[in-house]
Amino acid sequence: MLEITRRTMMKGMTLGAALPVLGAATLVRAQQASAAAIPDAFATDYVVKPLSFDPTALDGLSERLMMSHWQNNYSGSVAALNVIKQRLVTALADDTLPAYVYNDLKREHLMRTGSVVLHEFYFDNIASGQARDSELDRALGSAFGSAQTWEREFRRIAAGLGGGSGWVMLGWNTHTSTLENYWMADHMHAPASVQPILVMDMYEHSYHMDFGAAAAQYIDAFMRNVNWSVAAQRLDTARQA
């Protein structure tokens, strides 16, 4: 009994000594977070993000296709987003402007923001010669029964979007704590509370130059060029958050 009391006392003393240190560390982090300035919502300084892979080294996706996609579609959306934000500043200051006219700009703001963000996730989850990630496959197996079942659904959603527009997203829903595949018709309708894990562009501009209307061939090529380590890291980060 005496030994138990001594251990309890020592544990309490240790915790008591640690608490001021933990409290100080927490305070420092809080101060750092509050000191970090939140960017201006109307800033027009968004810049094009460089490709994270060598566009000449992909398996079945040509350099011409990838550079056209990056330079014209993605970079064009970055430029358009900056223009829209500049227009929003002017429009907000005009008290005579009808609200529905202002909302036309906000619709474009939503679309361009979605295009920029989704394209950046898309390009960042592409790489050549990447091996599957075992931890990610285990997570997919837990969520879908097997990694093969996950891929079957992911591919089926993509095939259904062929010849039209949209995105396929494997995402971690932070609200429901689920790992799911999502169908998205355009840049503006992302699922609520979802962190993208693997994103695939199914707009025709993402494949027509190489494959014409043969979307199935593009889907095969995309799956051969997935950066599985990036997808695994995204899932780890989303689950920790």
N, C-alpha and C positions, 0 to 999 in steps of 0.2 A: 504493500500500500504506500509505504514511504517512497519507494522507487518510482511508482506511478506519479506521485505528487511532484517529485523532483523533475521528472521528464516533462510533466505538464507545465511546471514553472519555467523550465528552460525554454520550452517551445514558445510560451507566451512572451518571455523576454526577447527571444529571437525575432518573433513577429513584431513586437513592439519597436525593436530597433530598426526593423526594415521599413515600417510604415512611413516614417518621415522621408526616407529615401524615395520610396515609391510615390509618395505624395508630391515630392519635389519634381520627379521625372514627369509625372502627369501634368503638373503645372507648366513645366517647360514646353511640353508638347502642345498644350492648350494655347500658350502664348505664341508659339511658332505658327500655329494654325490661324490664330486671329491676326497675326502680323502679315500673313500671306494675303496680298490684295486679290480680291475677286475681280476678274477682268470686266471691262466695260461691256455691257450687253449690246451696245451699238458700235463696238469697235469694228473697223474695216481693214484689219491688218492680218486676216487669215492668209496663210501661205500654203503653197502646194507642197505636199510631203513627198520626198523622193521614194522611188521604188526600193523595197527591201530585198529584192532578188535580181539576179542577172537575167534580163529578158531574152538573152540569146541561148540560155541553157535549159529551157523548159522542155518537157516531153510532150510534143503534140500541140503546144500553144506557141504560135510564131512570135518573133520579136515585133514584126509589123503590127500584128493584132494587139499585143500588149501595150506597145508604145502609143498606138492610135487611141486606145481606150484610156490610157493614163493622160495623154496630152490633150485630147479633145473633150472627152466626156467628164472625167474627174476634174481636170484643171479648169475646164470651162465652168463647172459648178462652183469651184472655189472663187473664181473671178465674179461670177454672178451673185454669189452670197455677199461679197463685199459691196457690190453695187446696191443690192437690195437693202442692206443695213444703212447705207448712206441715204437712200431714199426714205427709209423709215424715220430717220432723224428729222428730215425736212417735213415729212408728212405729219409727224407728231406735233410739231410746232405750229402747224396750220389749224387753228381752231375752226375754220370754216369748212374743212374737209369732212365729208360725211364718213361715218364710222364704217359703212360697208365698203367704201373705197379704200380706207386704211386696211381693212381686212383682206382686200385683194393682195396687198403687199405682204401681209402676214402669211397668207397661203403660200405665196412664192418663197417666203422666208422658211416656212416649214419644209417645203419640197427641196429647196437647195441645201438646207442643213442636213436633211436625211440623205441626200445624194452624196454630199461630202463625207459624212461620217461612215455610211455603209461602204462607199468605195475604199476608204482607208482601211476598214476592217477586211474587206475583200482582198486588196493587194497585199496586205500584211500577212494573210494566211495562205499565201502562195509561195512555193519554193520548189526547187528541183531535187529529185533523188532523196526525198525524206522517207525514213522508215516510220511505220506506225508506232505510236506511243503506247506502251503496255498499260500504264496507269489510266490513260484516257479510255482505252478499250475496256478496261474493267469497269469504269464509270458508265460507259455506254451499255455494257452488258447488264449492269445493275438497273439501269433505267429502261432499257428496251428488251431485255432478255438475252441479247447478244449484240456484239458490234455489227454483225451481218444484218440483223433485223433493223438496226438504226440506219445503216447505209441503204438498205432496200427502200425504206420510207423516204429518206433524204433524196435519193435518186428519183423516186416516183413523183415527189412534189415538183422537182426540177423538170421532169418530162412533161408534166401537166402545164407548165409555164412556157414550154417551148413554142416559138412562133409568136409570142406576145411580149409581155413585160413582167417584171417582178423580181423577187429575191427569195432564196431559200435560206433559212437561218436555223442552225442548231444553237439553242440559247439556254442559259440558266436563269430561271425565273426566281428573282430574289424574294418575291412575295410568297410564292407557293413552295419554294425550295424543290423545284422540279427541273429536270433536264429534258427538253423537248425539241422537236423540229417544228418550225413555223413556216407557213405560207404567207407571203407578203405580196400584194398586188403592185405596190409602187414604193417610192421613197418615203411616203408620208404616213404609212400605216404599220409601224413597228408594234410588236406586242408589248403590252404594258409590263413594266418592272422586269424587263428581260435584258440580261447582259449577253451580247453576242459572243459565241464560242467559235463557230465556223460559219462564214458568210459566203454565199455563191450568187453572183450576179446572173440573172436570166433575161435581162434586156437583150434584144437582138444585137446591139452594138458590141456586146461582150464576146460574140462568137461568129457573126455573119461573115466577116472578112476571111476567116479560115474555113468555115464549115457550111456557109450558105444557110439553107433551112434545116440542115442535119443537126438539130440541137442535141440529139443523143450522142453524137460523136464528141461534141464539146463537153458534155457531162462526163464522159469517160476520160477525156483529157484533163479536165479539172481535177477529178479524183486521183489522177496520177501525179498531180503537182500540189497536193495539199501540204502545208507546213504543219505537220501534226504536233510538233513541239510547241509551236505558238498556240495552237488550239488547246493543248493540255495546260499551258501556263495561264491562259485566259480563264479556264475552268477553275484552276486552283485559286486564282485571285478573286474570282466572283464568289466562290464558296466561302473563302475567308472573310470577305467583306460582309 
